[in-house]
Amino acid sequence: MSQDHVQLASIFQNVTQALVQNQQTLNQADEYNQDHGDNMVQTFRTITTALQEKQGKPDSAALSYAARKLARTTTSKSGQL
């Protein structure tokens, strides 16, 4: 593996942390049901966990696995997208 290899799990973990920090603001911005921040945090946690489970595999395989896992577990419209 080259030194330029991107660690997807690490990137998604950082995004998840940023979403957690802004979760309430995202919820407040959601005028319909005030849960967009909650849904996004859960979506990115699921993706991050899936990517961590597939570390060392090709990025395409890890992302495909994350997409399948998310499709099976999400109940939110955000996650389904």
C-alpha positions as CSV (number, residue, x, y, z in Angstrom):
1,M,0.0,0.0,0.0
2,S,1.3,3.4,-0.8
3,Q,1.7,6.2,1.7
4,D,-0.9,8.1,-0.2
5,H,-3.6,5.6,0.7
6,V,-6.7,7.2,2.1
7,Q,-8.1,5.7,5.3
8,L,-11.8,5.9,4.6
9,A,-12.8,4.8,8.1
10,S,-10.7,7.7,9.6
11,I,-12.3,10.2,7.3
12,F,-15.8,9.0,8.1
13,Q,-15.0,9.0,11.8
14,N,-13.9,12.6,11.6
15,V,-17.1,13.6,9.7
16,T,-19.1,11.7,12.3
17,Q,-17.4,13.7,15.1
18,A,-18.3,16.9,13.3
19,L,-21.9,15.9,12.9
20,V,-22.1,15.0,16.6
21,Q,-20.8,18.4,17.5
22,N,-23.4,20.0,15.3
23,Q,-26.2,17.6,15.9
24,Q,-28.5,19.9,17.8
25,T,-28.0,22.7,15.2
26,L,-28.9,20.3,12.4
27,N,-32.0,19.2,14.3
28,Q,-33.1,22.8,14.8
29,A,-32.6,23.5,11.1
30,D,-35.0,20.7,10.3
31,E,-38.3,22.4,10.4
32,Y,-40.3,19.3,9.5
33,N,-39.5,16.9,12.3
34,Q,-36.3,18.2,14.0
35,D,-34.3,14.9,13.7
36,H,-32.0,15.4,10.7
37,G,-29.0,15.8,12.9
38,D,-29.9,12.6,14.8
39,N,-30.4,10.7,11.6
40,M,-27.1,11.9,10.0
41,V,-25.1,11.0,13.1
42,Q,-26.6,7.5,13.1
43,T,-26.0,7.1,9.3
44,F,-22.4,8.1,9.6
45,R,-21.8,5.9,12.7
46,T,-23.1,3.0,10.7
47,I,-20.9,3.7,7.8
48,T,-17.9,4.3,10.0
49,T,-18.4,1.0,11.8
50,A,-18.8,-0.9,8.5
51,L,-15.6,0.7,7.1
52,Q,-13.7,-0.2,10.2
53,E,-14.9,-3.8,9.8
54,K,-13.5,-3.9,6.3
55,Q,-10.2,-2.2,6.9
56,G,-7.5,-3.7,4.6
57,K,-10.1,-4.5,1.9
58,P,-10.3,-2.4,-1.3
59,D,-12.1,0.9,-0.8
60,S,-14.8,-0.1,-3.3
61,A,-15.5,-3.3,-1.4
62,A,-15.6,-1.5,1.9
63,L,-18.0,1.2,0.6
64,S,-20.2,-1.4,-1.0
65,Y,-20.4,-3.3,2.3
66,A,-21.2,0.0,4.2
67,A,-24.0,0.8,1.7
68,R,-25.5,-2.7,2.2
69,K,-25.3,-2.5,5.9
70,L,-26.8,1.0,6.0
71,A,-29.7,-0.1,3.6
72,R,-30.4,-3.0,6.0
73,T,-30.4,-1.0,9.2
74,T,-31.6,2.5,8.6
75,T,-35.1,3.7,9.2
76,S,-34.6,7.3,8.2
77,K,-35.1,8.8,4.8
78,S,-31.6,10.4,5.0
79,G,-30.0,7.0,5.5
80,Q,-32.0,5.5,2.7
81,L,-30.6,8.1,0.3
